Amino acid sequence: MNLLAFDTSTERMSVALQRGAPDAVWLHSGPGGAQTSTELIPAIEALMAQADLNYTDLDAIVFGSGPGSFTGLRTACSVAQGLAFGAGIVVLPIDTLLCLAEAARFQNAPQAQWRVLALLDARMDELYAAGYALDHGQWRQTSDYRLLRPEDALDATADAIVGNVFAAYGARLPASGAVRVEALPDAAALLRLAPALLAAGGAVPPEQALPLYIRDKVAQTTLERAALKAAL
């Protein structure tokens, strides 16, 4: 399959392009955040040129749909929609916490069965969380998406806690026997997840691709920031 994948849900922008075989992959990573809106399309264009592919050669465009950075998710979704609409192809949204779990799996090569609690920094002293179980190469979600304070991020059944939260919140996470794996969602993980999700019917027309928002409120007021600072 020819697949274009990108994730801009965190402080890192990650882009990957697969031409045919899974080992024919071109990768790019760079700063995310505010730079994503100007850097994503040039990065995609560069990979497409390296692989000698046109957008109409693609089978699908895959993007990390969230949860994550509000601006990053909107950018990724709008770019996926625009490129797919122009090329007449489908879009495959994949949740970023599943992508995070897969990135950690690839780093650690766990046993055939592995349970993880995936955590992403949601800012404002909160974490995005969901549980996943790996069973002989297939992932299934074991708990719904949640927005938690670090002290509430506990899954007693997890073999591993994976994510980008340990530097900021590690001391506040509940003690458990789970190993901690530093990881970020990335486009290479999206490519590995895509074939099974496409086969399961996960692709949608461009206009039906939407970001996954867990938090409606994306910023603190001046008074809330002052109150938080006074409490520290």
N, C-alpha and C positions, 0 to 999 in steps of 0.2 A: 504494500500500500504506500501511497505518497501522502504524507501527513505533515501539516504545519502545526506546531504547538507553541503556546507561550503562556507564561504566568507572570503577573505584575501585582500580586496580592500583598507583597511584603516590600522590604527595603531593597530587595534585589529583583532586577528584571532578568528573566530567563527565556530564551527562545531556542527551539530545536526544530529541525527539518529532517524528515525521513524520506528517502527516495528508494522505493522498492523494498529491499531486505532490511530487517531491523538493525543490521550492523552498518548500513549506509546512512549515517546520521551526521548532520552538521549542527554545531552548538554555538551559542553566544550567550554571555551573561554580562551584566553591567549594573550600574546604580539604578534603583527604582525610584519610588516616590515622585517628586515633582518632575523629574527628568523623563519619566516614562512617556508622557504625552508627545514629547519631541523626538525621543530616541527609539521608540518601538518600531515604527514603520521603516526607518532607515536600516535597522538591524534585520528586519524581515527581508527587505529588498536585497541586502547583502548576501544572506544565506540562500535565497532563491537563485541569485546569480551564480553563486559557487556551485550549487547543485544542478544548474542548467535546467531549471523548472519554471514553467509558467503557472499562474494561479489556476488555470483551467485544467492543469495536469493533476491537481490535488484531488484526493478522495474526500477529504474533510479538513476543516480547521478546528483545532482543539484548544480550549482555553481554560485556565483556572478561574472558576466562576465565583469563588468565595467560600466561606467568609474571609475577610481581609481588609486591606486598605480601601476605603470608600472610593477615592479617586482612582486608585489602581484598578479596581474591579470595573468601574465604569469605562476606563480607557480600554482594557482588554476586551470587554464585551462589545464596545462600539467598533473597534478595529476588526474583531472577528466577524461581526455582522456585515460591515462594509465590504471586506474582502470576499466573504462567502457569497454575498448577494451579487457582487460584480462577476464572480466566476461561475455562478449557478451551481454551487455545491452546498453541502450541509455543514452544520456546526455541532460540535460535541462539547457541551459544558461538563467539566469535571470538578467536583468540589475540592477545594484546596487542602482540606484536612485529610482526605483520602490520598491526595497527591503527596502530602507530607509523610503519611504512613508508608507509602511506597518508596519514597526517597530514603527513609530510614531503613527499610527492609534491604534495599540495594546496598547500602553502606555496610550492613551488619550480617547479611546472609544467615538469617535465623533458621531454626528448625522448621519442619514442615508445618507446625502449628505455632502461632505467635499472636498474642493479644497486645494491643497498644492503646494508650491514651494519647491522642494527638492534641497538642496545644500550640496555639499561635498567640503572640502578643497582640491584644486588642487595644492597647493604650488605655488611658483613663483608669489605670489600676485594675484592669480586667483581662481575662483570657478567653479566646474562642476554644471550645473543646468538643471532641467527639471520640467515641470508642470504635475500634475496628478489630476484627479477627482475621488472621490469615490461615487458611486451611488448604494445604497442598497447592499453593500458587494462586488461590482465589480469595479475594477480599470480600468481607461482608461487614456492614455497619452494625455495631452492637449497642450503641447509644446515640440518641439524637443530638443535634447541634445545640450547644449551650454557651451562654455568656456567664463566666464565673469570676469571682475573686480568687486570687492565687490560693488562699487557705482552703477553698472548697474544691480544688481540683484533685479529686481522689477517685481512683478506680481500683478496688482491692483485687480485682481479677487480672489486672494488666501485668504482662511480663516486662513491658518497657513504657516509659514516658518519653515522647519524642516531640521536638519542636525547637522554637527559638526563644524560650522564656527563661532559661536557667540563669543567665547573667543578671537579669533584672529581678527575677522573682524566686530563684532557686531556694533561698533560705526560708521562704514563706510557703513553699509547697508542702503538703502533708508528707510525713515520713512513710515510706513503703519499701517493699523489697524489690520494686521494679528498677531496672537499670535506666539511666537517663541518657538519651541519645540526642545530641545537638543536630538539628536538621532544618532545612527550609524546603518548601515545595519548589520543584523545578520542572522545566519543560521536558527533560529526558524522562522523568517519571510519568508525565502525562502521556508520552509516546508509548511507554510500556503498558499503561492502563488502557489505552484507547482501543486496541483490537477487540478485547472482550466486551467492553462497553458498547462499541459499535454493533457487535454481533447480537447484543442483548436489546438493541433498539434504542440506544440512548441518544442518537443524533436527532437534531431538530432543524427545521428550516431557519434561515438566519433571523427572521423577524420574531421567532419564538425563543431565541436564546436570551436569557436574562441573568444578571448577577444575583448571587445569593447573599442577601443582607441579613445578619442576625441582630444587629443593633440599629435601631431607628435613629437614635441620637448619636451624632458623630463628633461632637465637640462640646467642651465645657464652656459655660458662661464665665465672664470675668469674676463674678462673685464666687462661683464654684471653684475656680482655680485659686482664688485668694483663700478660701476656706480650707482647701486641701493643703496649701502651703503652710497655713497656720497650724494645721494638725500634725505636721511632720516634726 
